[in-house]
């Protein structure tokens, strides 16, 4: 038994006196309790106002130049090779709208970023170049493309692209394939992919150490086939093997395609599959028809495409947990049936994940993953504890399945990956600190509701997870997350997010006074900007102080973590400064400002309109609970 893991936290609830009286010389100005309650009330009202009619949250992902470019390329290649004239015409028309949007959204340096708030990067810029050429729009936009080529050359061309992604070919090979289809690079620049591996039982694939991550098997098949048809291998035996594997691997692809037609509900992945098959003589294949249906249905009114359809499940669990922060009572929310319906009830055809997990959306292309399953399990605790007794048995049953799913996917190193256990060290298959911390919090929340046999299993998993987190802590005390990035920091990492998320796990496990937690707290406080927020770049070192502009999302996440450690005297001024920053942001209406902090797939950026609201409500809710004993503000 790990009773010591679950001892009471050494922190205590903040009182009005603690929050409103200075701590002595050098302390921060007072925090007005009424100001805090008012700000929380405002942010909470805004969050509740974003629900859809059915009672849950959908949110809105940013438009993406990367997604739009891949969609244009896919549609134009289908229009070039399909025998269906009506489809060809529809593809040409929507591709033209995408080109118009891309022509308007380039950056001043000649490149394109993934979003309108993102810095230029070589990957997106090369994809945009390919889209213009495949759409026969290069002449019309010659000046734009000349500047784009200067940017690409400055970043190293194809070699610079490979350097960006390292040994992971999940994204580099599709981008170079897109460029080869547009005639911008020779096929010799495109690494062959072993698409014949898709003919093997899925259970064997993780042992092959494929050059792509587990979710990318559709790209492995389609892009591998495109490379095979345009530049077949010289080895006659390999040519024969791959020729014989074309049909069976396409059958595998058909079985993996969801009802929506969109692999992972993601426009880039679906577009890479469509363009590769269309350019290989299969523009009218069932997989291409389904992919085109998805792409056509995903275009926005302005001619752009988002990176994914939506994050409805993720946004809803974030919202439920944020609203529970102040009082724990979310009984008035009517999203329970919807959330339970999002649980996957059978093994998933895409990753072969067992039943019991949740994906990021209720749509057919979503795949169960650790972060969304953990978020759903935490939300179900809040809904169970504040809902009618009639719901408890039903919640307990589905949550036990969710806990079993989490336990089964834990990696051998003690951490948790995104989708699949044991696939390797590529992004989203290797363990992540943020994912592990989230899973530990979910296991802790449900531990006491499990039978003794399962409790022992949970305790062992928690011990291994804590060992993993301790081993992943950096010498400076921080943790780097897998899923979220900061485009202003070295390596585009976001240690503020990673460290804050790990500290919440130490809090829930009653380990806030442990050595790793104390080191993480010190790092987080050292990275606070002079105005009280978090964001920007640098920090953590007296010789390189944190600089740049603070952001709502990072500030709220950091404050959320620090509030649990209020009794640690050196942190109280940092907490007061952060609270004042966030209160001012709400009063000025900046609590809805998004930032491109998201990593998605491999160095793929997005932002989501719900993130700042969810993170702000959670942080201020925890502050209210400590200040006001959990009094619920008026809606």
QUICOR-V743646 format. One record per residue. N is the residue number from 1. RES is the residue in one letter. PHI is phi in whole degrees, 0 to 359 (none if undefined). PSI is psi in whole degrees, -180 to 180 (999 if undefined). BURIAL is b if it has 24 or more other C-alpha atoms within 12 Angstrom, else e. Layout:
n=[N/N]
res=[RES/RES]
phi=[PHI/PHI]
psi=[PSI/PSI]
burial=[BURIAL/BURIAL]
This chain:
n=[1/2/3/4/5/6/7/8/9/10/11/12/13/14/15/16/17/18/19/20/21/22/23/24/25/26/27/28/29/30/31/32/33/34/35/36/37/38/39/40/41/42/43/44/45/46/47/48/49/50/51/52/53/54/55/56/57/58/59/60/61/62/63/64/65/66/67/68/69/70/71/72/73/74/75/76/77/78/79/80/81/82/83/84/85/86/87/88/89/90/91/92/93/94/95/96/97/98/99/100/101/102/103/104/105/106/107/108/109/110/111/112/113/114/115/116/117/118/119/120/121/122/123/124/125/126/127/128/129/130/131/132/133/134/135/136/137/138/139/140/141/142/143/144/145/146/147/148/149/150/151/152/153/154/155/156/157/158/159/160/161/162/163/164/165/166/167/168/169/170/171/172/173/174/175/176/177/178/179/180/181/182/183/184/185/186/187/188/189/190/191/192/193/194/195/196/197/198/199/200/201/202/203/204/205/206/207/208/209/210/211/212/213/214/215/216/217/218/219/220/221/222/223/224/225/226/227/228/229/230/231/232/233/234/235/236/237/238/239/240/241/242/243/244/245/246/247/248/249/250/251/252/253/254/255/256/257/258/259/260/261/262/263/264/265/266/267/268/269/270/271/272/273/274/275/276/277/278/279/280/281/282/283/284/285/286/287/288/289/290/291/292/293/294/295/296/297/298/299/300/301/302/303/304/305/306/307/308/309/310/311/312/313/314/315/316/317/318/319/320/321/322/323/324/325/326/327/328/329/330/331/332/333/334/335/336/337/338/339/340/341/342/343/344/345/346/347/348/349/350/351/352/353/354/355/356/357/358/359/360/361/362/363/364/365/366/367/368/369/370/371/372/373/374/375/376/377/378/379/380/381/382/383/384/385/386/387/388/389/390/391/392/393/394/395/396/397/398/399/400/401/402/403/404/405/406/407/408/409/410/411/412/413/414/415/416/417/418/419/420/421/422/423/424/425/426/427/428/429/430/431/432/433/434/435/436/437/438/439/440/441/442/443/444/445/446/447/448/449/450/451/452/453/454/455/456/457/458/459/460/461/462/463/464/465/466/467/468/469/470/471/472/473/474/475/476/477/478/479/480/481/482/483/484/485/486/487/488/489/490/491/492/493/494/495/496/497/498/499/500/501/502/503/504/505/506/507/508/509/510/511/512/513/514/515/516/517/518/519/520/521/522/523/524/525/526/527/528/529/530/531/532/533/534/535/536/537/538/539/540/541/542/543/544/545/546/547/548/549/550/551/552/553/554/555/556/557/558/559/560/561/562/563/564/565/566/567/568/569/570/571/572/573/574/575/576/577/578/579/580/581/582/583/584/585/586/587/588/589/590/591/592/593/594/595/596/597/598/599/600/601/602/603/604/605/606/607/608/609/610/611/612/613/614/615/616/617/618/619/620/621/622/623/624/625/626/627/628/629/630/631/632/633/634/635]
res=[X/X/X/X/X/X/X/X/X/X/X/X/X/X/X/X/X/X/X/X/X/X/X/X/X/X/X/X/X/X/X/X/X/X/X/X/X/X/X/X/X/X/X/X/X/X/X/X/X/X/X/X/X/X/X/X/X/X/X/X/X/X/X/X/X/X/X/X/X/X/X/X/X/X/X/X/X/X/X/X/X/X/X/X/X/X/X/X/X/X/X/X/X/X/X/X/X/X/X/X/X/X/X/X/X/X/X/X/X/X/X/X/X/X/X/X/X/X/X/X/X/X/X/X/X/X/X/X/X/X/X/X/X/X/X/X/X/X/X/X/X/X/X/X/X/X/X/X/X/X/X/X/X/X/X/X/X/X/X/X/X/X/X/X/X/X/X/X/X/X/X/X/X/X/X/X/X/X/X/X/X/X/X/X/X/X/X/X/X/X/X/X/X/X/X/X/X/X/X/X/X/X/X/X/X/X/X/X/X/X/X/X/X/X/X/X/X/X/X/X/X/X/X/X/X/X/X/X/X/X/X/X/X/X/X/X/X/X/X/X/X/X/X/X/X/X/X/X/X/X/X/X/X/X/X/X/X/X/X/X/X/X/X/X/X/X/X/X/X/X/X/X/X/X/X/X/X/X/X/X/X/X/X/X/X/X/X/X/X/X/X/X/X/X/X/X/X/X/X/X/X/X/X/X/X/X/X/X/X/X/X/X/X/X/X/X/X/X/X/X/X/X/X/X/X/X/X/X/X/X/X/X/X/X/X/X/X/X/X/X/X/X/X/X/X/X/X/X/X/X/X/X/X/X/X/X/X/X/X/X/X/X/X/X/X/X/X/X/X/X/X/X/X/X/X/X/X/X/X/X/X/X/X/X/X/X/X/X/X/X/X/X/X/X/X/X/X/X/X/X/X/X/X/X/X/X/X/X/X/X/X/X/X/X/X/X/X/X/X/X/X/X/X/X/X/X/X/X/X/X/X/X/X/X/X/X/X/X/X/X/X/X/X/X/X/X/X/X/X/X/X/X/X/X/X/X/X/X/X/X/X/X/X/X/X/X/X/X/X/X/X/X/X/X/X/X/X/X/X/X/X/X/X/X/X/X/X/X/X/X/X/X/X/X/X/X/X/X/X/X/X/X/X/X/X/X/X/X/X/X/X/X/X/X/X/X/X/X/X/X/X/X/X/X/X/X/X/X/X/X/X/X/X/X/X/X/X/X/X/X/X/X/X/X/X/X/X/X/X/X/X/X/X/X/X/X/X/X/X/X/X/X/X/X/X/X/X/X/X/X/X/X/X/X/X/X/X/X/X/X/X/X/X/X/X/X/X/X/X/X/X/X/X/X/X/X/X/X/X/X/X/X/X/X/X/X/X/X/X/X/X/X/X/X/X/X/X/X/X/X/X/X/X/X/X/X/X/X/X/X/X/X/X/X/X]
phi=[none/246/304/294/290/245/292/297/297/281/280/230/293/292/251/303/296/296/275/250/249/294/263/123/301/82/284/284/302/297/259/282/302/292/296/296/299/294/295/297/299/296/294/297/297/296/295/298/290/269/293/276/301/284/104/253/244/250/81/210/277/294/293/229/294/297/297/296/296/293/297/300/300/296/295/291/289/295/298/283/244/284/266/263/295/294/294/300/293/296/295/296/295/287/296/296/294/296/297/300/293/298/296/267/241/288/270/296/278/95/259/235/259/294/233/286/250/259/290/298/219/294/297/295/296/294/293/294/305/299/298/299/290/293/274/57/246/293/294/295/240/300/295/299/286/296/292/296/294/299/295/298/298/297/271/102/61/304/296/295/297/298/297/299/256/63/283/281/265/303/247/296/293/301/295/293/298/303/292/293/297/272/79/268/224/287/296/295/282/262/291/291/246/281/294/297/297/293/280/278/304/300/296/270/296/292/275/274/51/297/280/231/281/300/286/263/302/302/291/305/289/291/288/301/292/300/298/296/288/269/210/293/292/286/295/296/293/294/300/295/302/288/296/291/274/301/296/300/291/293/297/300/297/299/293/277/288/285/300/290/90/260/294/61/58/255/296/300/299/296/291/298/295/297/294/292/290/298/280/250/87/234/294/248/293/302/295/292/299/295/295/295/303/295/296/297/281/261/292/264/300/272/93/258/234/277/286/209/294/194/242/300/294/300/297/291/291/300/294/300/293/293/292/284/297/284/229/81/261/235/299/283/285/243/254/298/301/296/295/296/291/278/292/283/261/215/306/277/291/277/253/61/296/294/293/115/264/241/259/277/215/273/277/293/276/288/234/298/214/291/298/288/295/296/298/294/296/292/295/293/300/296/292/292/288/245/258/292/299/297/274/295/296/294/296/299/294/290/289/300/295/295/296/300/297/297/297/288/262/300/285/296/279/95/267/246/270/276/249/227/283/76/283/145/251/287/307/77/257/286/294/232/293/293/295/297/299/295/297/298/296/294/298/297/296/257/305/289/267/260/290/300/298/288/299/298/294/297/300/295/296/294/301/295/295/295/297/298/298/298/288/270/293/280/305/279/101/268/234/263/277/270/265/241/233/227/291/265/258/304/71/57/273/230/294/297/297/300/295/298/294/292/298/296/292/299/297/295/272/70/243/290/261/285/299/299/295/298/293/295/298/297/296/297/295/293/266/290/287/297/274/106/262/231/145/66/223/73/93/86/221/304/276/227/296/299/227/96/266/289/238/298/294/293/296/295/295/295/298/306/289/294/300/287/242/297/287/275/309/297/265/294/294/298/293/298/298/294/298/297/298/289/298/297/299/292/297/267/77/270/284/252/280/269/217/282/261/269/272/220/58/246/51/242/256/205/220/229/296/276/302/298/294/299/292/293/297/296/296/291/297/294/295/297/300/283/278/242/69/85/293/285/292/293/292]
psi=[149/52/-34/-23/-23/24/160/142/147/-8/158/165/136/143/167/-38/-44/-36/-19/-6/137/157/9/-168/137/-1/162/158/163/152/121/116/-38/-35/-42/-48/-39/-42/-42/-41/-43/-50/-39/-42/-41/-41/-46/-32/-13/1/147/174/-32/-7/-7/-174/140/-47/-173/122/152/151/150/126/-36/-49/-43/-41/-45/-38/-43/-47/-44/-45/-40/-35/-35/-44/-31/-32/-12/151/0/108/-37/-40/-41/-43/-43/-40/-42/-42/-46/-32/-37/-38/-39/-39/-43/-41/-45/-38/-22/-11/19/159/165/-25/4/-12/-178/142/170/-35/176/-6/7/149/156/147/157/-34/-54/-39/-42/-37/-38/-43/-48/-40/-44/-41/-44/-27/6/36/10/-40/-42/-29/41/-42/-41/-44/-29/-43/-36/-40/-37/-41/-46/-43/-40/-33/1/6/-150/-36/-39/-35/-47/-38/-35/-37/-9/-139/-11/116/5/-36/-33/-45/-44/-40/-46/-33/-46/-44/-37/-39/-28/-3/18/-24/153/156/-19/-19/-13/119/137/145/139/73/-20/-21/-26/-13/-14/160/139/-32/-19/-18/-34/-18/-10/-9/56/155/8/160/171/-36/-10/17/-39/-40/-38/-45/-55/-47/-38/-41/-40/-45/-39/-44/-34/-24/80/154/152/-31/118/-33/-43/-38/-43/-46/-46/-34/-43/-23/-10/-53/-52/-38/-32/-36/-40/-42/-42/-41/-28/-20/127/172/-34/-19/-13/115/122/16/21/125/-45/-51/-45/-39/-39/-40/-47/-49/-37/-44/-40/-39/-2/21/16/41/-20/16/155/-39/-40/-42/-44/-40/-40/-41/-44/-45/-44/-35/-12/-7/145/168/-29/3/6/170/144/172/-29/163/-55/168/48/-45/-46/-48/-37/-43/-37/-43/-45/-47/-35/-44/-28/-13/-34/-44/-15/-7/110/29/-24/-13/142/40/7/-51/-41/-45/-41/-34/-16/-13/135/126/-4/161/140/132/-17/-57/-3/24/144/164/156/-14/172/147/-173/-11/163/2/162/-23/-6/152/138/139/167/-45/-46/-36/-42/-44/-40/-42/-39/-40/-37/-31/-48/-43/-34/-46/-21/4/179/153/-26/-23/-17/-43/-41/-44/-42/-39/-50/-30/-36/-39/-39/-40/-43/-39/-44/-44/-37/-23/-3/133/165/-25/1/-13/177/138/-171/-60/-47/140/135/16/-28/-155/5/159/140/-11/-31/161/151/144/-41/-40/-43/-45/-41/-43/-41/-40/-40/-44/-42/-42/-32/-2/-48/-12/1/160/164/-40/-44/-32/-43/-39/-42/-44/-41/-42/-39/-43/-46/-38/-41/-38/-40/-46/-42/-39/-25/-8/135/161/-30/-4/-6/168/137/130/168/-37/-23/142/171/114/-10/-5/156/135/6/29/164/76/-21/-50/-48/-46/-43/-43/-38/-39/-33/-34/-43/-37/-51/-29/4/31/30/-18/11/160/-45/-40/-43/-40/-38/-40/-44/-40/-44/-44/-38/-22/3/135/164/-25/-3/-11/-175/152/-161/-150/169/-157/166/-5/128/-27/-18/75/156/136/174/-175/135/153/153/-44/-50/-38/-44/-42/-43/-44/-41/-43/-44/-31/-28/-11/30/-30/-5/103/-40/-15/-11/-39/-39/-39/-44/-43/-43/-40/-44/-39/-47/-37/-43/-40/-41/-44/-30/3/17/2/2/5/125/164/146/73/-1/130/134/129/-125/107/48/125/150/172/159/131/-23/-21/-52/-36/-49/-46/-38/-46/-39/-48/-48/-31/-42/-36/-41/-42/-40/-30/-44/14/18/22/128/125/158/144/999]
burial=[e/e/e/e/b/b/e/e/b/e/e/e/b/b/e/e/e/b/b/e/e/e/e/e/e/e/e/b/e/b/b/b/b/e/b/b/b/b/b/b/b/b/b/b/e/b/b/b/e/b/b/e/e/e/b/b/b/b/b/b/b/b/b/b/b/b/b/b/b/b/b/b/b/b/b/b/b/b/b/b/b/b/e/e/e/e/b/b/e/b/b/b/e/b/b/b/b/b/b/b/b/b/b/e/b/b/b/e/b/b/b/b/b/b/b/b/b/b/b/b/b/b/b/b/b/b/b/b/b/b/b/b/b/b/b/b/b/b/e/e/b/e/e/b/b/e/e/b/b/e/b/b/e/e/b/e/b/b/e/e/b/b/e/b/b/e/e/b/b/b/b/b/b/b/b/b/b/b/b/b/b/b/e/b/e/e/b/e/b/b/b/b/b/b/b/b/b/b/b/e/e/b/e/e/b/b/e/e/e/b/b/b/b/b/b/b/b/b/b/b/b/b/b/b/b/b/b/b/b/b/b/b/b/e/e/e/e/e/e/e/e/b/b/e/b/b/e/e/b/b/e/b/b/b/b/b/b/b/e/b/b/b/b/b/b/b/b/b/b/b/b/b/b/b/b/b/b/b/b/b/e/b/b/b/b/e/b/b/b/b/b/b/b/b/b/b/b/b/b/b/e/e/b/b/b/b/b/b/b/b/b/b/b/b/b/b/b/b/b/b/b/b/b/b/b/b/b/b/b/b/b/e/b/b/b/b/e/b/b/b/e/b/b/b/e/e/e/b/b/b/b/b/b/b/b/b/b/b/b/b/b/b/b/b/b/b/b/b/b/b/b/b/b/b/b/b/b/b/b/b/b/b/b/b/b/b/b/e/e/e/e/e/e/e/b/b/e/b/b/b/b/b/b/b/b/b/b/b/b/b/b/e/b/b/b/b/b/b/b/b/b/b/b/b/b/b/b/b/b/b/b/b/b/b/b/b/b/b/b/b/b/b/b/b/b/b/b/e/b/b/e/e/e/e/b/e/b/b/b/b/b/b/b/b/b/b/e/b/b/b/e/b/b/e/e/e/b/b/b/b/b/b/b/b/b/b/b/b/e/e/e/b/b/b/b/b/b/b/b/b/b/b/b/b/b/b/b/b/b/b/b/b/b/e/e/b/b/b/b/b/b/b/b/b/b/b/b/b/b/e/b/b/b/b/b/b/b/b/b/b/e/e/e/e/e/b/b/e/b/b/b/b/b/b/b/b/b/b/b/b/b/b/b/b/b/b/b/b/e/e/b/b/b/b/b/b/b/b/b/b/b/b/b/b/b/b/e/e/e/b/b/b/b/b/b/b/b/b/b/b/b/b/b/b/b/b/b/b/b/b/b/b/b/b/b/b/b/b/b/b/b/b/b/b/b/b/b/b/e/b/e/b/b/e/e]
